[in-house]
Amino acid sequence: MTLAYIIISTVVISLASLIGIFFISVKKKLLNRIIINLVTFATGVLLGGALLHLLPEAFEADSNAPLWALSGILAFFILEKFLFWRHCHDAECNVHPVRYLNLIGDGIHNFIDGAVIAAAFVVNVKLGVTTSILTLAHEIPQEIGDFGILVYGGFSRVKALLYNLISALTCIAGGILAYFFATKAEDVTSILIAFAGGNFLYMALVDLLPEFRKVGTIQGAVPQFLLLCSGIFFMWLLKVVH
């Protein structure tokens, strides 16, 4: 039954990635306006998630966590500069590599979520259910932001929805693998947590925050700053509640 609980919980959390379906029918002009707000909020979520959740937890669990976090940053730098550089090599670029980086980072993050949920259910069902609810509360705003990032990066809305779902399914894989390899899951998870923290930090600071510098007026910058702070505050609130 424990494995069944893990699978059910991770499937439900993976399906949260489909929340972007509510934005499928929105008109393009309005969607573009919404997307920049979603991306701003998502940037705050990424910063808060990396600095308030993932990295502190990893640093506490593993003395080598700073090295794994740096590895995550350098890995995304290499991916962006060498593998996806062709997408954004001039001023007329319409496709930004952040969409691929987001999918990779989110896939790792969802895998970790699945592993953590599995570990909680192995302890007892009550803890597993509580952990699943907290994870879902974290995933909903993040998946909305991820959808916005993918569309902002050049994907169509349908394609962004599909790829976001595929990335989310790693949560199921993480849960099942952690269940069968429970004795070694803690060591592997601490490494992945630090690596994913570095991924999210790089993506927020290098790819997303510079976009907001293009806002040339105080009237435009203030709402963006407040949305950014809202994403960080939400992650801080989750930390306090947890």
RODO-2510 file (C-alpha; in nm, 4 decimals, decimal comma):
residues 242
     n   res          X          Y          Z
     1     m     0,0000     0,0000     0,0000
     2     t     0,2903     0,2364     0,0665
     3     l     0,3997     0,2204    -0,2971
     4     a     0,0385     0,2800    -0,4079
     5     y     0,0184     0,5916    -0,1876
     6     i     0,3459     0,7178    -0,3349
     7     i     0,2293     0,6649    -0,6933
     8     i    -0,1099     0,8295    -0,6332
     9     s     0,0468     1,1328    -0,4634
    10     t     0,3164     1,1851    -0,7265
    11     v     0,0653     1,1468    -1,0115
    12     v    -0,1616     1,4125    -0,8573
    13     i     0,1332     1,6484    -0,8117
    14     s     0,2512     1,5851    -1,1696
    15     l    -0,0937     1,6731    -1,3029
    16     a    -0,0610     2,0144    -1,1371
    17     s     0,1617     2,1008    -1,4349
    18     l    -0,1549     2,1131    -1,6483
    19     i    -0,2776     2,4227    -1,4679
    20     g    -0,1515     2,6213    -1,7658
    21     i    -0,4530     2,4899    -1,9582
    22     f    -0,6552     2,7754    -1,8070
    23     f    -0,4433     3,0165    -2,0141
    24     i    -0,4801     2,8330    -2,3463
    25     s    -0,7806     3,0366    -2,4655
    26     v    -0,6527     3,3750    -2,3480
    27     k    -0,5974     3,6257    -2,6297
    28     k    -0,2356     3,6727    -2,7333
    29     k    -0,2115     4,0399    -2,6327
    30     l    -0,3514     3,9689    -2,2872
    31     l    -0,1425     3,6532    -2,2552
    32     n     0,1778     3,8471    -2,3268
    33     r     0,0840     4,0863    -2,0486
    34     i     0,0090     3,7990    -1,8120
    35     i     0,3235     3,6069    -1,9022
    36     i     0,5678     3,8777    -1,7961
    37     n     0,3905     3,8855    -1,4588
    38     l     0,4041     3,5067    -1,4327
    39     v     0,7741     3,5078    -1,5197
    40     t     0,8415     3,7772    -1,2594
    41     f     0,6582     3,5798    -0,9916
    42     a     0,8340     3,2606    -1,1022
    43     t     1,1706     3,4352    -1,0675
    44     g     1,0869     3,5142    -0,7056
    45     v     0,9795     3,1531    -0,6534
    46     l     1,3076     3,0273    -0,8042
    47     l     1,5168     3,2598    -0,5875
    48     g     1,3187     3,1784    -0,2756
    49     g     1,3178     2,8081    -0,3500
    50     a     1,6940     2,7971    -0,4075
    51     l     1,8055     3,0246    -0,1225
    52     l     1,5420     2,9458     0,1421
    53     h     1,4713     2,5772     0,0793
    54     l     1,7056     2,3749    -0,1403
    55     l     2,0495     2,5144    -0,0635
    56     p     2,0114     2,5495     0,3173
    57     e     1,8783     2,1937     0,3366
    58     a     2,1576     2,0597     0,1172
    59     f     2,4300     2,2496     0,3069
    60     e     2,3044     2,1074     0,6349
    61     a     2,2952     1,7494     0,5055
    62     d     2,6206     1,7389     0,3063
    63     s     2,9468     1,9248     0,3625
    64     n     3,0173     1,8978    -0,0117
    65     a     2,6860     2,0630    -0,1026
    66     p     2,8474     2,3967    -0,2027
    67     l     3,0506     2,2083    -0,4655
    68     w     2,7380     2,0394    -0,6016
    69     a     2,5580     2,3771    -0,6113
    70     l     2,8492     2,5279    -0,8059
    71     s     2,8346     2,2255    -1,0358
    72     g     2,4681     2,3035    -1,1013
    73     i     2,5525     2,6629    -1,1907
    74     l     2,8408     2,5646    -1,4189
    75     a     2,6369     2,2882    -1,5827
    76     f     2,3672     2,5352    -1,6850
    77     f     2,6308     2,7801    -1,8060
    78     i     2,7758     2,5080    -2,0304
    79     l     2,4305     2,4020    -2,1528
    80     e     2,3404     2,7600    -2,2372
    81     k     2,6664     2,8609    -2,4042
    82     f     2,7564     2,5461    -2,5953
    83     l     2,4422     2,3403    -2,6538
    84     f     2,1737     2,6063    -2,6979
    85     w     2,3832     2,9055    -2,8082
    86     r     2,2559     2,8725    -3,1647
    87     h     1,9061     2,9710    -3,0482
    88     c     2,0094     3,3138    -2,9247
    89     h     2,3085     3,4444    -3,1175
    90     d     2,1888     3,7819    -3,2412
    91     a     1,9569     4,0720    -3,1668
    92     e     1,6732     3,9197    -3,3682
    93     c     1,6552     3,6104    -3,1471
    94     n     1,2976     3,4954    -3,0808
    95     v     1,3746     3,1746    -2,8910
    96     h     1,5514     3,1895    -2,5557
    97     p     1,7444     2,8915    -2,4117
    98     v     1,5828     2,9538    -2,0727
    99     r     1,2948     2,7318    -2,1856
   100     y     1,5268     2,4294    -2,2070
   101     l     1,7085     2,5178    -1,8867
   102     n     1,3747     2,5503    -1,7104
   103     l     1,2629     2,2058    -1,8283
   104     i     1,5884     2,0419    -1,7148
   105     g     1,5935     2,2193    -1,3793
   106     d     1,2254     2,1556    -1,3181
   107     g     1,2692     1,7887    -1,4074
   108     i     1,5435     1,7531    -1,1451
   109     h     1,3361     1,9452    -0,8920
   110     n     1,0288     1,7278    -0,9520
   111     f     1,2416     1,4136    -0,9215
   112     i     1,3565     1,5362    -0,5804
   113     d     0,9964     1,6089    -0,4788
   114     g     0,9034     1,2505    -0,5641
   115     a     1,1974     1,1149    -0,3619
   116     v     1,1065     1,3283    -0,0605
   117     i     0,7409     1,2205    -0,0768
   118     a     0,8451     0,8544    -0,0961
   119     a     1,0748     0,8918     0,2050
   120     a     0,7896     1,0502     0,4025
   121     f     0,5464     0,7691     0,3184
   122     v     0,8066     0,5088     0,4167
   123     v     0,8080     0,6663     0,7648
   124     n     0,4275     0,6737     0,7932
   125     v     0,1199     0,7538     0,5854
   126     k     0,0270     1,0676     0,7814
   127     l     0,3677     1,2239     0,7206
   128     g     0,3463     1,1237     0,3538
   129     v     0,0082     1,2903     0,3077
   130     t     0,1260     1,6061     0,4855
   131     t     0,4405     1,6223     0,2715
   132     s     0,2327     1,5715    -0,0457
   133     i    -0,0001     1,8586     0,0459
   134     l     0,2953     2,0906     0,1110
   135     t     0,4562     1,9853    -0,2163
   136     l     0,1330     2,0511    -0,4071
   137     a     0,1033     2,3959    -0,2488
   138     h     0,4559     2,4649    -0,3713
   139     e     0,3980     2,3199    -0,7184
   140     i     0,0845     2,5115    -0,8225
   141     p     0,2390     2,8613    -0,8345
   142     q     0,5645     2,7195    -0,9677
   143     e     0,3905     2,5354    -1,2540
   144     i     0,2017     2,8522    -1,3498
   145     g     0,5330     3,0326    -1,3615
   146     d     0,6973     2,7490    -1,5558
   147     f     0,4214     2,7660    -1,8171
   148     g     0,4815     3,1383    -1,8500
   149     i     0,8580     3,0893    -1,8836
   150     l     0,8159     2,8295    -2,1605
   151     v     0,5770     3,0495    -2,3600
   152     y     0,8023     3,3498    -2,2997
   153     g     1,0931     3,1390    -2,4280
   154     g     0,9228     3,0683    -2,7614
   155     f     0,7010     2,7608    -2,7186
   156     s     0,3406     2,7647    -2,8320
   157     r     0,0883     2,7377    -2,5472
   158     v    -0,0033     2,3772    -2,6302
   159     k     0,3614     2,2734    -2,6647
   160     a     0,4491     2,4499    -2,3378
   161     l     0,1694     2,2602    -2,1629
   162     l     0,2854     1,9252    -2,3021
   163     y     0,6543     1,9754    -2,2235
   164     n     0,5708     2,1016    -1,8766
   165     l     0,3731     1,7815    -1,8131
   166     i     0,6599     1,5625    -1,9380
   167     s     0,9001     1,7453    -1,7061
   168     a     0,6594     1,6993    -1,4151
   169     l     0,6374     1,3218    -1,4649
   170     t     0,9893     1,2861    -1,3207
   171     c     0,8178     1,3271    -0,9838
   172     i     0,6658     0,9799    -1,0293
   173     a     1,0026     0,8323    -1,1269
   174     g     1,1668     0,9915    -0,8228
   175     g     0,9028     0,8504    -0,5903
   176     i     0,9243     0,4954    -0,7247
   177     l     1,3058     0,4850    -0,7331
   178     a     1,3327     0,6300    -0,3822
   179     y     1,0915     0,3657    -0,2546
   180     f     1,3002     0,0781    -0,3921
   181     f     1,6345     0,2338    -0,2971
   182     a     1,5341     0,3856     0,0352
   183     t     1,8657     0,3058     0,2029
   184     k     2,0651     0,5211    -0,0409
   185     a     1,7981     0,7793    -0,1264
   186     e     1,9158     1,0276     0,1387
   187     d     2,2699     1,0579    -0,0001
   188     v     2,1532     1,0907    -0,3610
   189     t     1,8800     1,3389    -0,2685
   190     s     2,1201     1,5752    -0,0894
   191     i     2,3372     1,5896    -0,4026
   192     l     2,0381     1,6516    -0,6297
   193     i     1,9006     1,9178    -0,3958
   194     a     2,2266     2,1154    -0,4084
   195     f     2,2604     2,0679    -0,7864
   196     a     1,9001     2,1804    -0,8481
   197     g     1,9508     2,4783    -0,6158
   198     g     2,2436     2,5911    -0,8298
   199     n     2,0332     2,5387    -1,1445
   200     f     1,7482     2,7562    -1,0197
   201     l     1,9802     3,0259    -0,8891
   202     y     2,1578     3,0516    -1,2251
   203     m     1,8311     3,0614    -1,4170
   204     a     1,6819     3,3335    -1,1968
   205     l     1,9871     3,5599    -1,1805
   206     v     2,1322     3,5137    -1,5307
   207     d     1,8345     3,4489    -1,7587
   208     l     1,5286     3,6049    -1,5970
   209     l     1,6219     3,9019    -1,3802
   210     p     1,8109     4,0812    -1,6640
   211     e     1,4855     4,0829    -1,8644
   212     f     1,3245     4,3116    -1,6061
   213     r     1,5983     4,5706    -1,6531
   214     k     1,4363     4,6481    -1,9878
   215     v     1,1439     4,8116    -1,8045
   216     g     1,2270     5,1785    -1,8464
   217     t     0,9784     5,3510    -1,6147
   218     i     0,9195     5,3577    -1,2395
   219     q     0,5506     5,2853    -1,3029
   220     g     0,6455     4,9635    -1,4807
   221     a     0,9291     4,8630    -1,2494
   222     v     0,7391     4,8885    -0,9200
   223     p     0,4744     4,6223    -1,0022
   224     q     0,7493     4,3898    -1,1293
   225     f     0,9470     4,4365    -0,8084
   226     l     0,6391     4,3666    -0,5971
   227     l     0,5638     4,0492    -0,7939
   228     l     0,9249     3,9373    -0,7520
   229     c     0,9012     3,9950    -0,3770
   230     s     0,5672     3,8109    -0,3710
   231     g     0,7298     3,4992    -0,5137
   232     i     1,0094     3,5173    -0,2550
   233     f     0,7576     3,5835     0,0245
   234     f     0,5480     3,2848    -0,0802
   235     m     0,8494     3,0545    -0,0557
   236     w     0,9428     3,2049     0,2811
   237     l     0,5863     3,1479     0,4022
   238     l     0,6023     2,7830     0,2949
   239     k     0,9279     2,7482     0,4888
   240     v     0,7702     2,8941     0,8011
   241     v     0,4635     2,6706     0,7733
   242     h     0,6781     2,3634     0,7036
***
